[in-house]
């Protein structure tokens, strides 16, 4: 039997894409391997978001190609897919002749055939990049019909991509997905693409226009994930606040959340990537007040100086953002809030950095990712004047990062004494004893802090997947310590 391993880089949206590819390949008769060295073909799902992510993708591709020369390895071919492949296509193939193929999103539906051909010595034509926003109608109302007609491949959206749903062996409901891990949480894709035109972001050009996944499809996959032992689903997209606008219902997410929370076996539903300018009072109320939906708000502020935000093609500012956070905490006083900010954007003045610092000091955020601006191919910002020197950007990143570190540590310390529930994700052996480690409701997966359970001597270790009521007893930076209650 032919075997394949998928190596995933980048965000949780890529993880969904990889599991969809795994589901398609498993249905086509491929055996899935965890270790690339144990597979005939290694498929690397690349990330093309920022410069460091692109470098990481290239490094991993080169590392995996070396397996072909290792006598202990089974690997015969290495294939690049994902965002970097979609974005750069032939240029990436020319830069990395060691890779056997560079395939774009349009190859996903028939990936099995491509991999078979590669194993038989074929060298498929490398992907030719194009602006994927042009592949679907400008009007959101017309996109669903075009997508269902197969006009464009939509990674991670299963049936909507115009392919026949297939039942993964051993699964419940039919879905185009196979789990590549055993974590008690899983990302679940709401939509693909983005209609916003943020000056610094290239994602809409290579991910395409925004298309919502029909609620019935989301629910079907949520039920399947619950059957696989998943306790928490993490709803992902490029912009979750836009969900439903192409379905004729801007309140679709508010309606979907209670249905997801009612899925048998699911204990927690979490929403990611909310666009502050699009957040509606009803959505805040649904996230804060629906039993089973954790009060967790992933708000992409990016900056808080109003004039600089306009230059970024975004909206809002310090006062509007603080008012939004006030509304969140009026509904859910202990809500978790995370965000990202960019410093060093062209034209950013010292006053703008000071304004951002003022916002961060008042916002009481649990987690903040700090990124230094760098030009991205094809974006409006790459053509702007007012570029800052690299050392100035680096100094501002360091300055804001040090502030953020102190603020999030302080926020974690404020959690001490607070009750919550921890989803146990792993057992960690520190050499002295084994600890149960997981996340509270206000901690998102992968990118936020974790919580270690402090158990009494002789107290049984909760199994992975257990939800344990706790009281937070200490903080260690952004991470927490808690005891069962």
VOPAGU-2260 file (C-alpha; in pm, 1 decimal, decimal comma):
REM VOPAGU-2260
SITE   aa  ch    i         X         Y         Z
SITE  UNK   A    0       0,0       0,0       0,0
SITE  UNK   A    1     125,3     348,2     -84,0
SITE  UNK   A    2     199,5     561,7     219,2
SITE  UNK   A    3     205,6     934,6     281,6
SITE  UNK   A    4     300,1    1165,4     568,7
SITE  UNK   A    5     176,3    1522,2     604,8
SITE  UNK   A    6     399,0    1780,3     772,0
SITE  UNK   A    7     204,8    2091,4     873,4
SITE  UNK   A    8     349,3    2437,8     927,2
SITE  UNK   A    9     179,7    2763,1    1021,8
SITE  UNK   A   10    -159,4    2826,3    1175,5
SITE  UNK   A   11    -446,1    2602,8    1283,3
SITE  UNK   A   12    -622,4    2678,2     953,3
SITE  UNK   A   13    -341,0    2486,0     786,3
SITE  UNK   A   14    -400,2    2198,1    1028,1
SITE  UNK   A   15    -757,6    2168,3     900,6
SITE  UNK   A   16    -632,3    2173,2     540,6
SITE  UNK   A   17    -383,7    1894,1     619,9
SITE  UNK   A   18    -650,9    1681,0     782,0
SITE  UNK   A   19    -875,6    1732,8     479,3
SITE  UNK   A   20    -591,2    1619,5     252,0
SITE  UNK   A   21    -532,0    1322,4     481,0
SITE  UNK   A   22    -899,4    1231,3     457,1
SITE  UNK   A   23    -894,9    1245,9      77,4
SITE  UNK   A   24    -578,2    1037,6      56,8
SITE  UNK   A   25    -701,8     779,5     307,9
SITE  UNK   A   26   -1024,8     743,4     107,2
SITE  UNK   A   27    -812,0     690,6    -205,7
SITE  UNK   A   28    -625,0     403,8     -42,7
SITE  UNK   A   29    -315,6     570,5      99,3
SITE  UNK   A   30    -180,4     468,5     438,1
SITE  UNK   A   31    -118,2     767,7     663,3
SITE  UNK   A   32     213,4     782,0     848,5
SITE  UNK   A   33     316,0    1018,6    1126,2
SITE  UNK   A   34     686,7    1005,0    1040,1
SITE  UNK   A   35     794,0    1133,0     695,5
SITE  UNK   A   36    1080,0     881,5     696,5
SITE  UNK   A   37     822,8     599,3     712,1
SITE  UNK   A   38     624,3     722,7     409,5
SITE  UNK   A   39     669,5     688,6      35,0
SITE  UNK   A   40     571,8    1053,2      -8,5
SITE  UNK   A   41     613,3    1344,5     232,9
SITE  UNK   A   42     367,9    1629,5     173,4
SITE  UNK   A   43     473,0    1954,3     341,0
SITE  UNK   A   44     187,4    2199,1     400,6
SITE  UNK   A   45     377,8    2527,6     395,2
SITE  UNK   A   46     306,7    2868,6     549,3
SITE  UNK   A   47     353,5    3189,1     351,4
SITE  UNK   A   48     225,4    3446,1     597,7
SITE  UNK   A   49     535,6    3641,8     702,4
SITE  UNK   A   50     905,2    3630,5     618,4
SITE  UNK   A   51    1006,0    3407,9     911,0
SITE  UNK   A   52     729,3    3159,9     831,7
SITE  UNK   A   53     850,6    3140,2     472,2
SITE  UNK   A   54    1206,2    3075,9     588,6
SITE  UNK   A   55    1082,9    2804,1     823,0
SITE  UNK   A   56     891,4    2641,2     537,1
SITE  UNK   A   57    1199,8    2636,9     314,5
SITE  UNK   A   58    1412,5    2491,7     594,9
SITE  UNK   A   59    1163,8    2211,7     661,0
SITE  UNK   A   60    1134,1    2131,3     290,1
SITE  UNK   A   61    1511,0    2102,6     262,0
SITE  UNK   A   62    1531,7    1886,4     574,0
SITE  UNK   A   63    1265,0    1650,0     443,9
SITE  UNK   A   64    1427,4    1617,5      99,4
SITE  UNK   A   65    1737,3    1481,9     271,9
SITE  UNK   A   66    1534,2    1177,8     376,3
SITE  UNK   A   67    1550,0    1050,5      17,7
SITE  UNK   A   68    1924,2     995,9      60,8
SITE  UNK   A   69    1889,5     824,6     398,2
SITE  UNK   A   70    1911,7     446,8     366,0
SITE  UNK   A   71    1695,2     405,7     674,1
SITE  UNK   A   72    1419,5     617,4     519,2
SITE  UNK   A   73    1141,4     501,6     289,8
SITE  UNK   A   74    1082,1     848,3     144,9
SITE  UNK   A   75    1089,7     863,0    -234,3
SITE  UNK   A   76     929,1    1200,6    -302,4
SITE  UNK   A   77     869,1    1537,4    -134,5
SITE  UNK   A   78     578,3    1760,1    -236,8
SITE  UNK   A   79     513,0    2119,2    -129,2
SITE  UNK   A   80     154,6    2237,5     -87,8
SITE  UNK   A   81      -9,1    2509,2     121,6
SITE  UNK   A   82       1,6    2885,5     133,1
SITE  UNK   A   83     364,6    2937,5      29,9
SITE  UNK   A   84     319,5    2701,6    -265,7
SITE  UNK   A   85      -2,0    2878,7    -365,1
SITE  UNK   A   86     155,8    3220,1    -328,8
SITE  UNK   A   87     487,6    3159,0    -508,7
SITE  UNK   A   88     436,6    2844,6    -719,1
SITE  UNK   A   89     690,5    2828,3   -1000,7
SITE  UNK   A   90     930,8    3067,7    -828,5
SITE  UNK   A   91     944,6    2837,4    -526,8
SITE  UNK   A   92     997,5    2537,0    -753,8
SITE  UNK   A   93    1287,0    2710,5    -927,6
SITE  UNK   A   94    1444,8    2804,5    -594,5
SITE  UNK   A   95    1402,4    2451,5    -457,2
SITE  UNK   A   96    1470,6    2201,7    -737,6
SITE  UNK   A   97    1517,3    1939,5    -464,9
SITE  UNK   A   98    1138,4    1933,5    -416,9
SITE  UNK   A   99     957,5    1696,1    -653,3
SITE  UNK   A  100     648,0    1911,3    -698,7
SITE  UNK   A  101     501,6    2245,4    -590,8
SITE  UNK   A  102     122,0    2222,9    -601,2
SITE  UNK   A  103    -145,5    2485,9    -536,4
SITE  UNK   A  104    -491,4    2464,9    -385,0
SITE  UNK   A  105    -648,3    2360,2    -715,7
SITE  UNK   A  106    -455,1    2032,1    -692,6
SITE  UNK   A  107    -605,8    1930,1    -359,2
SITE  UNK   A  108    -916,8    1756,4    -493,9
SITE  UNK   A  109    -703,7    1520,2    -703,3
SITE  UNK   A  110    -390,5    1504,1    -489,2
SITE  UNK   A  111    -386,6    1123,6    -491,2
SITE  UNK   A  112    -345,9    1115,8    -870,3
SITE  UNK   A  113     -66,7    1372,8    -853,8
SITE  UNK   A  114     121,5    1175,5    -588,9
SITE  UNK   A  115      83,9     852,0    -784,9
SITE  UNK   A  116     228,6    1019,2   -1092,0
SITE  UNK   A  117     522,0    1158,3    -895,1
SITE  UNK   A  118     604,2     812,1    -757,9
SITE  UNK   A  119     608,3     688,1   -1118,0
SITE  UNK   A  120     860,8     951,2   -1221,0
SITE  UNK   A  121     631,8    1225,3   -1346,7
SITE  UNK   A  122     712,3    1588,2   -1272,1
SITE  UNK   A  123     383,8    1782,0   -1268,0
SITE  UNK   A  124     385,4    2142,7   -1380,6
SITE  UNK   A  125     444,2    2378,2   -1092,2
SITE  UNK   A  126     155,4    2591,2    -974,5
SITE  UNK   A  127     114,0    2928,4   -1145,7
SITE  UNK   A  128       5,8    3187,8    -885,3
SITE  UNK   A  129    -291,8    3416,1    -946,3
SITE  UNK   A  130    -505,2    3650,3    -744,5
SITE  UNK   A  131    -770,9    3413,1    -609,9
SITE  UNK   A  132   -1008,4    3699,1    -533,8
SITE  UNK   A  133   -1086,3    3708,4    -906,0
SITE  UNK   A  134   -1209,6    3347,6    -909,2
SITE  UNK   A  135   -1540,9    3414,2    -734,6
SITE  UNK   A  136   -1807,6    3682,9    -786,1
SITE  UNK   A  137   -1751,6    4020,7    -622,5
SITE  UNK   A  138   -2099,7    3999,9    -471,4
SITE  UNK   A  139   -2092,5    3774,1    -161,2
SITE  UNK   A  140   -2450,2    3663,4    -232,3
SITE  UNK   A  141   -2340,6    3495,1    -555,7
SITE  UNK   A  142   -2038,4    3308,4    -418,3
SITE  UNK   A  143   -2207,2    3003,8    -267,4
SITE  UNK   A  144   -2352,0    2890,6    -599,4
SITE  UNK   A  145   -2021,1    2946,7    -779,6
SITE  UNK   A  146   -1826,0    2758,7    -512,0
SITE  UNK   A  147   -2065,0    2463,0    -514,8
SITE  UNK   A  148   -2035,9    2449,2    -892,4
SITE  UNK   A  149   -1664,4    2383,3    -843,5
SITE  UNK   A  150   -1548,5    2720,3    -975,4
SITE  UNK   A  151   -1267,0    2735,1    -723,1
SITE  UNK   A  152   -1095,7    2509,8    -471,3
SITE  UNK   A  153   -1159,8    2615,2    -112,0
SITE  UNK   A  154    -914,2    2436,9     118,9
SITE  UNK   A  155   -1062,6    2298,1     436,1
SITE  UNK   A  156   -1424,9    2341,0     329,7
SITE  UNK   A  157   -1492,8    1981,8     228,6
SITE  UNK   A  158   -1811,4    1953,1      26,0
SITE  UNK   A  159   -1815,3    2320,6     -67,0
SITE  UNK   A  160   -1500,6    2272,4    -275,5
SITE  UNK   A  161   -1707,5    2095,4    -541,2
SITE  UNK   A  162   -1587,4    1744,0    -461,3
SITE  UNK   A  163   -1789,1    1445,2    -349,3
SITE  UNK   A  164   -1790,8    1386,1      23,9
SITE  UNK   A  165   -1636,3    1051,3     106,7
SITE  UNK   A  166   -1664,2     850,5     423,9
SITE  UNK   A  167   -1333,0     814,7     598,5
SITE  UNK   A  168   -1290,0     450,3     703,7
SITE  UNK   A  169   -1404,1     397,3    1060,6
SITE  UNK   A  170   -1570,4     737,0    1088,4
SITE  UNK   A  171   -1925,9     832,5    1167,2
SITE  UNK   A  172   -2079,7    1102,4     946,8
SITE  UNK   A  173   -1919,8    1146,8     603,9
SITE  UNK   A  174   -1652,2    1414,6     609,7
SITE  UNK   A  175   -1342,5    1490,8     406,4
SITE  UNK   A  176   -1105,4    1471,6     701,2
SITE  UNK   A  177    -883,6    1233,0     894,1
SITE  UNK   A  178    -732,9    1325,2    1229,9
SITE  UNK   A  179    -355,0    1350,1    1231,1
SITE  UNK   A  180    -321,6    1366,2    1609,1
SITE  UNK   A  181    -498,8    1267,6    1926,6
SITE  UNK   A  182    -535,7    1599,3    2108,6
SITE  UNK   A  183    -870,5    1644,3    2286,9
SITE  UNK   A  184    -929,8    1965,1    2090,5
SITE  UNK   A  185    -947,5    2024,4    1716,7
SITE  UNK   A  186    -977,6    2321,0    1481,4
SITE  UNK   A  187   -1300,4    2336,7    1282,3
SITE  UNK   A  188   -1311,6    2564,6     980,1
SITE  UNK   A  189   -1596,8    2813,8     949,1
SITE  UNK   A  190   -1496,0    2986,3     627,2
SITE  UNK   A  191   -1218,5    3043,8     378,1
SITE  UNK   A  192   -1072,3    3367,7     244,1
SITE  UNK   A  193   -1110,7    3731,2     339,7
SITE  UNK   A  194   -1271,7    4039,8     187,7
SITE  UNK   A  195   -1083,0    4295,7     391,8
SITE  UNK   A  196    -802,5    4495,1     233,0
SITE  UNK   A  197    -557,7    4550,3     517,8
SITE  UNK   A  198    -257,2    4722,0     363,5
SITE  UNK   A  199      -1,6    4488,2     520,5
SITE  UNK   A  200    -171,4    4154,9     446,4
SITE  UNK   A  201    -131,9    3931,3     140,6
SITE  UNK   A  202    -369,8    3657,6     260,1
SITE  UNK   A  203    -676,8    3762,0      54,2
SITE  UNK   A  204    -475,9    3744,6    -269,2
SITE  UNK   A  205    -371,5    3382,4    -222,0
SITE  UNK   A  206    -660,5    3256,1      -6,1
SITE  UNK   A  207    -928,3    3432,6    -209,6
SITE  UNK   A  208   -1259,1    3598,6    -132,0
SITE  UNK   A  209   -1454,1    3517,1     181,0
SITE  UNK   A  210   -1680,1    3210,8     157,8
SITE  UNK   A  211   -1876,0    3075,6     454,8
SITE  UNK   A  212   -1914,4    2707,1     513,7
SITE  UNK   A  213   -2283,2    2608,0     534,8
SITE  UNK   A  214   -2392,4    2555,8     897,0
SITE  UNK   A  215   -2505,7    2199,3     826,0
SITE  UNK   A  216   -2155,5    2108,0     706,1
SITE  UNK   A  217   -1994,4    2263,1    1014,5
SITE  UNK   A  218   -2231,3    2070,9    1242,0
SITE  UNK   A  219   -2171,3    1743,8    1056,5
SITE  UNK   A  220   -1797,2    1775,6    1103,8
SITE  UNK   A  221   -1837,2    1879,7    1468,1
SITE  UNK   A  222   -2036,1    1560,8    1535,1
SITE  UNK   A  223   -1768,6    1355,0    1361,4
SITE  UNK   A  224   -1494,2    1519,4    1568,0
SITE  UNK   A  225   -1688,4    1446,4    1886,9
SITE  UNK   A  226   -1706,1    1080,5    1782,0
SITE  UNK   A  227   -1326,5    1084,9    1754,1
SITE  UNK   A  228   -1299,8    1190,9    2119,5
SITE  UNK   A  229   -1266,3    1566,7    2067,7
SITE  UNK   A  230   -1390,6    1767,2    2365,7
SITE  UNK   A  231   -1329,4    2118,6    2235,1
SITE  UNK   A  232   -1368,7    2260,3    1884,9
SITE  UNK   A  233   -1182,0    2575,8    1789,5
SITE  UNK   A  234   -1369,1    2762,3    1515,9
SITE  UNK   A  235   -1120,1    2906,7    1268,0
SITE  UNK   A  236   -1126,6    3123,3     957,4
SITE  UNK   A  237    -955,1    3434,6     827,0
SITE  UNK   A  238   -1238,6    3646,8     970,9
SITE  UNK   A  239   -1500,6    3474,6    1184,4
SITE  UNK   A  240   -1706,6    3792,6    1228,2
SITE  UNK   A  241   -1793,2    3784,0     854,9
SITE  UNK   A  242   -1946,5    3438,1     883,3
SITE  UNK   A  243   -2283,4    3419,4     711,5
SITE  UNK   A  244   -2264,0    3736,3     502,5
SITE  UNK   A  245   -2261,6    3529,1     181,4
SITE  UNK   A  246   -2541,0    3309,1     320,8
SITE  UNK   A  247   -2772,1    3607,9     358,3
SITE  UNK   A  248   -2754,3    3595,6     737,7
SITE  UNK   A  249   -2503,4    3806,9     930,7
SITE  UNK   A  250   -2630,5    3646,3    1251,8
SITE  UNK   A  251   -2546,5    3296,4    1129,7
SITE  UNK   A  252   -2266,1    3251,8    1383,3
SITE  UNK   A  253   -2492,6    3356,9    1670,0
SITE  UNK   A  254   -2738,8    3088,9    1557,2
SITE  UNK   A  255   -2470,1    2824,7    1500,0
SITE  UNK   A  256   -2295,9    2849,9    1837,1
SITE  UNK   A  257   -2581,0    2702,3    2049,2
SITE  UNK   A  258   -2617,4    2417,2    1799,9
SITE  UNK   A  259   -2246,8    2336,3    1820,8
SITE  UNK   A  260   -2253,1    2354,8    2199,7
SITE  UNK   A  261   -2538,1    2101,2    2198,3
SITE  UNK   A  262   -2341,4    1839,9    1999,0
SITE  UNK   A  263   -2321,2    1521,9    2207,0
SITE  UNK   A  264   -1969,2    1474,9    2340,2
SITE  UNK   A  265   -1847,0    1829,7    2286,3
SITE  UNK   A  266   -1778,1    2017,2    2607,1
SITE  UNK   A  267   -1636,3    2345,2    2478,1
SITE  UNK   A  268   -1670,6    2563,7    2169,8
SITE  UNK   A  269   -1418,3    2841,2    2110,3
SITE  UNK   A  270   -1423,2    3112,2    1842,3
SITE  UNK   A  271   -1104,9    3255,5    1691,4
SITE  UNK   A  272   -1014,0    3563,6    1491,2
SITE  UNK   A  273   -1275,3    3829,6    1547,0
SITE  UNK   A  274   -1236,3    4153,4    1350,7
SITE  UNK   A  275   -1295,8    4437,0    1602,5
SITE  UNK   A  276   -1459,9    4666,0    1344,6
SITE  UNK   A  277   -1719,5    4398,2    1263,3
SITE  UNK   A  278   -1804,4    4269,2    1611,2
SITE  UNK   A  279   -2178,3    4298,8    1675,3
SITE  UNK   A  280   -2346,4    4321,7    2017,2
SITE  UNK   A  281   -2538,4    4002,5    1941,1
SITE  UNK   A  282   -2218,0    3811,9    1870,2
SITE  UNK   A  283   -2061,9    3932,7    2195,7
SITE  UNK   A  284   -2372,0    3816,6    2380,5
SITE  UNK   A  285   -2371,0    3477,4    2207,0
SITE  UNK   A  286   -2005,6    3408,9    2292,3
SITE  UNK   A  287   -2035,7    3537,4    2648,8
SITE  UNK   A  288   -2374,2    3387,1    2729,7
SITE  UNK   A  289   -2412,3    3054,4    2548,0
SITE  UNK   A  290   -2353,7    2755,5    2779,7
SITE  UNK   A  291   -2072,2    2544,7    2637,7
SITE  UNK   A  292   -1919,1    2837,2    2445,8
SITE  UNK   A  293   -1617,2    2970,5    2634,0
SITE  UNK   A  294   -1601,7    3348,6    2690,8
SITE  UNK   A  295   -1284,7    3388,7    2487,3
SITE  UNK   A  296   -1230,1    3681,6    2252,9
SITE  UNK   A  297    -953,9    3667,7    1991,4
SITE  UNK   A  298    -961,4    4031,1    1877,2
SITE  UNK   A  299    -718,0    4137,6    1607,5
SITE  UNK   A  300    -642,2    4498,9    1703,6
SITE  UNK   A  301    -304,5    4527,3    1517,4
SITE  UNK   A  302    -247,2    4878,9    1657,3
SITE  UNK   A  303    -444,7    5148,4    1839,2
SITE  UNK   A  304    -325,0    5481,5    1696,4
SITE  UNK   A  305    -625,7    5592,6    1485,3
SITE  UNK   A  306    -435,5    5764,2    1203,3
SITE  UNK   A  307    -194,3    5473,3    1165,2
SITE  UNK   A  308    -484,1    5225,8    1160,4
SITE  UNK   A  309    -640,8    5420,7     871,5
SITE  UNK   A  310    -308,7    5395,9     688,5
SITE  UNK   A  311    -327,2    5020,9     750,2
SITE  UNK   A  312    -678,3    5025,2     594,3
SITE  UNK   A  313    -830,3    4936,0     928,9
SITE  UNK   A  314   -1070,3    5108,0    1166,6
SITE  UNK   A  315   -1095,5    5197,7    1533,2
SITE  UNK   A  316    -850,0    5327,9    1785,7
SITE  UNK   A  317    -764,3    5324,0    2155,1
SITE  UNK   A  318   -1095,1    5462,4    2280,8
SITE  UNK   A  319   -1312,4    5243,9    2056,6
SITE  UNK   A  320   -1111,7    4932,4    2146,5
SITE  UNK   A  321   -1127,7    5001,6    2519,6
SITE  UNK   A  322   -1503,1    5055,3    2489,6
SITE  UNK   A  323   -1531,9    4717,8    2312,7
SITE  UNK   A  324   -1336,3    4548,6    2591,6
SITE  UNK   A  325   -1558,6    4717,6    2847,7
SITE  UNK   A  326   -1864,8    4567,1    2676,0
SITE  UNK   A  327   -1698,2    4224,3    2670,8
SITE  UNK   A  328   -1621,3    4236,4    3042,4
SITE  UNK   A  329   -1965,1    4368,5    3130,5
SITE  UNK   A  330   -2101,3    4046,8    2979,0
SITE  UNK   A  331   -1824,8    3814,8    3104,3
SITE  UNK   A  332   -1601,4    3973,8    3370,8
SITE  UNK   A  333   -1336,7    3700,9    3356,0
SITE  UNK   A  334   -1334,0    3658,5    2977,7
SITE  UNK   A  335   -1009,5    3568,4    2808,2
SITE  UNK   A  336    -888,0    3822,8    2551,4
SITE  UNK   A  337    -592,1    3785,9    2316,7
SITE  UNK   A  338    -466,5    3998,4    2028,6
SITE  UNK   A  339    -178,1    4077,4    1794,4
SITE  UNK   A  340      -9,8    4407,8    1720,7
SITE  UNK   A  341     224,6    4527,4    1446,0
SITE  UNK   A  342     493,6    4785,6    1519,5
SITE  UNK   A  343     713,9    4963,9    1268,7
SITE  UNK   A  344     446,3    5007,2    1001,1
SITE  UNK   A  345     545,2    5270,3     740,7
SITE  UNK   A  346     481,6    5616,5     881,1
SITE  UNK   A  347     458,6    5502,1    1244,4
SITE  UNK   A  348     571,3    5789,8    1466,7
SITE  UNK   A  349     690,8    5785,9    1826,8
SITE  UNK   A  350     352,6    5925,2    1928,4
SITE  UNK   A  351     184,3    5625,8    1763,3
SITE  UNK   A  352     397,7    5383,0    1964,0
SITE  UNK   A  353     316,3    5574,6    2281,1
SITE  UNK   A  354     -54,8    5551,9    2194,8
SITE  UNK   A  355     -24,4    5176,1    2145,6
SITE  UNK   A  356     150,4    5144,8    2480,5
SITE  UNK   A  357    -126,3    5345,8    2645,9
SITE  UNK   A  358    -384,3    5110,3    2501,1
SITE  UNK   A  359    -197,3    4795,9    2605,6
SITE  UNK   A  360    -156,2    4923,0    2961,9
SITE  UNK   A  361    -530,8    4986,5    2990,8
SITE  UNK   A  362    -657,0    4681,9    2800,0
SITE  UNK   A  363    -564,0    4399,9    3045,3
SITE  UNK   A  364    -512,8    4146,6    2766,7
SITE  UNK   A  365    -421,6    3786,1    2849,0
SITE  UNK   A  366    -193,9    3731,2    2548,6
SITE  UNK   A  367     -49,0    3968,7    2288,7
SITE  UNK   A  368     160,3    3870,1    1988,9
SITE  UNK   A  369     402,8    4146,9    1886,7
SITE  UNK   A  370     520,8    4152,9    1524,8
SITE  UNK   A  371     764,4    4382,9    1351,0
SITE  UNK   A  372     648,6    4512,6    1014,5
SITE  UNK   A  373     814,9    4378,1     701,0
SITE  UNK   A  374     716,7    4426,8     337,6
SITE  UNK   A  375     498,3    4151,9     191,2
SITE  UNK   A  376     495,9    4097,3    -185,1
SITE  UNK   A  377     194,0    4245,4    -358,7
SITE  UNK   A  378      58,9    4442,9     -64,1
SITE  UNK   A  379     -27,5    4811,8     -58,8
SITE  UNK   A  380     203,8    4870,5     237,2
SITE  UNK   A  381     504,5    4752,2      37,3
SITE  UNK   A  382     453,9    5058,0    -185,9
SITE  UNK   A  383     405,6    5311,6      92,8
SITE  UNK   A  384     655,1    5580,4     180,2
SITE  UNK   A  385     773,1    5642,2     534,9
SITE  UNK   A  386     952,1    5306,9     571,3
SITE  UNK   A  387    1142,6    5273,6     897,6
SITE  UNK   A  388    1496,1    5142,3     925,6
SITE  UNK   A  389    1526,3    4779,0    1033,0
SITE  UNK   A  390    1700,6    4872,4    1356,1
SITE  UNK   A  391    1419,3    5113,7    1445,5
SITE  UNK   A  392    1158,2    4840,4    1387,0
SITE  UNK   A  393    1363,7    4595,0    1593,3
SITE  UNK   A  394    1396,4    4845,2    1879,3
SITE  UNK   A  395    1021,5    4904,4    1883,5
SITE  UNK   A  396     948,7    4532,3    1875,1
SITE  UNK   A  397    1177,9    4484,6    2173,7
SITE  UNK   A  398    1028,2    4781,4    2358,1
SITE  UNK   A  399     665,4    4676,3    2309,5
SITE  UNK   A  400     745,4    4308,3    2369,8
SITE  UNK   A  401     901,3    4388,2    2707,6
SITE  UNK   A  402     594,7    4591,6    2801,7
SITE  UNK   A  403     362,7    4313,2    2687,4
SITE  UNK   A  404     556,7    4051,1    2882,3
SITE  UNK   A  405     516,5    4250,4    3202,7
SITE  UNK   A  406     148,8    4319,6    3136,7
SITE  UNK   A  407      47,8    3961,9    3053,7
SITE  UNK   A  408     241,8    3834,3    3355,4
SITE  UNK   A  409      48,1    4082,4    3567,4
SITE  UNK   A  410    -279,3    3973,1    3408,5
SITE  UNK   A  411    -198,6    3606,8    3477,9
SITE  UNK   A  412    -126,7    3692,5    3841,6
SITE  UNK   A  413    -472,1    3853,8    3862,4
SITE  UNK   A  414    -621,2    3514,1    3777,3
SITE  UNK   A  415    -500,0    3362,9    4105,5
SITE  UNK   A  416    -797,6    3261,0    4316,5
SITE  UNK   A  417   -1027,4    3241,8    4016,2
SITE  UNK   A  418   -1233,2    2924,2    3954,0
SITE  UNK   A  419   -1237,4    2768,8    3608,0
SITE  UNK   A  420   -1225,3    2434,6    3429,2
SITE  UNK   A  421    -912,7    2282,0    3276,8
SITE  UNK   A  422    -919,1    2055,5    2971,6
SITE  UNK   A  423    -629,7    1811,4    3029,0
SITE  UNK   A  424    -418,6    1791,1    2711,0
SITE  UNK   A  425    -105,4    1604,9    2814,3
SITE  UNK   A  426      89,5    1440,1    3093,6
SITE  UNK   A  427     425,7    1608,2    3146,5
SITE  UNK   A  428     708,2    1431,4    3328,9
SITE  UNK   A  429     948,7    1685,9    3480,6
SITE  UNK   A  430    1181,8    1415,3    3611,7
SITE  UNK   A  431    1035,0    1423,2    3961,9
SITE  UNK   A  432     668,6    1356,2    3895,5
SITE  UNK   A  433     413,0    1348,5    3618,7
SITE  UNK   A  434     185,3    1651,0    3588,1
SITE  UNK   A  435    -145,1    1693,9    3410,2
SITE  UNK   A  436    -126,6    2002,8    3186,4
SITE  UNK   A  437    -409,9    2167,8    2998,3
SITE  UNK   A  438    -598,7    2489,8    2937,5
SITE  UNK   A  439    -867,5    2689,1    3113,1
SITE  UNK   A  440   -1158,4    2842,8    2927,7
SITE  UNK   A  441    -968,4    3171,2    2885,7
SITE  UNK   A  442    -660,7    3003,0    2732,5
SITE  UNK   A  443    -670,3    2921,5    2361,7
SITE  UNK   A  444    -474,9    2629,4    2212,8
SITE  UNK   A  445    -112,2    2647,9    2098,9
SITE  UNK   A  446     -58,0    3022,4    2119,9
SITE  UNK   A  447    -179,3    3105,3    2472,7
SITE  UNK   A  448     -52,7    2991,3    2811,0
SITE  UNK   A  449    -116,9    2655,5    2977,9
SITE  UNK   A  450    -226,8    2544,6    3323,9
SITE  UNK   A  451     -52,0    2277,4    3531,4
SITE  UNK   A  452    -263,5    2086,5    3781,0
SITE  UNK   A  453    -127,3    2070,2    4133,2
SITE  UNK   A  454    -239,9    1735,0    4272,8
SITE  UNK   A  455    -213,1    1607,3    4628,2
SITE  UNK   A  456      13,2    1310,0    4694,5
SITE  UNK   A  457    -171,5     996,1    4592,9
SITE  UNK   A  458    -439,5    1188,5    4404,0
SITE  UNK   A  459    -504,2    1012,0    4070,1
SITE  UNK   A  460    -380,4    1177,4    3752,1
SITE  UNK   A  461    -676,8    1296,6    3542,0
SITE  UNK   A  462    -672,0    1137,2    3195,3
SITE  UNK   A  463    -608,8    1337,8    2878,9
SITE  UNK   A  464    -944,7    1473,3    2767,1
SITE  UNK   A  465   -1081,8    1514,2    3119,3
SITE  UNK   A  466   -1237,0    1845,8    3219,5
SITE  UNK   A  467   -1134,7    1926,5    3575,4
SITE  UNK   A  468   -1294,4    2206,9    3782,3
SITE  UNK   A  469   -1008,2    2402,7    3939,6
SITE  UNK   A  470    -905,1    2708,4    4134,6
SITE  UNK   A  471    -599,1    2896,8    4007,9
SITE  UNK   A  472    -332,0    2896,8    4279,8
SITE  UNK   A  473     -29,6    3058,6    4115,5
SITE  UNK   A  474     106,9    3208,6    3796,2
SITE  UNK   A  475     440,5    3142,8    3626,3
SITE  UNK   A  476     468,1    3412,8    3364,0
SITE  UNK   A  477     172,7    3361,9    3131,6
SITE  UNK   A  478     126,0    3003,9    3253,7
SITE  UNK   A  479     -84,6    2908,3    3555,8
SITE  UNK   A  480     -91,9    2652,5    3832,8
SITE  UNK   A  481    -426,3    2526,0    3963,0
SITE  UNK   A  482    -565,5    2268,6    4203,5
SITE  UNK   A  483    -884,9    2065,8    4157,9
SITE  UNK   A  484   -1183,2    2192,2    4350,7
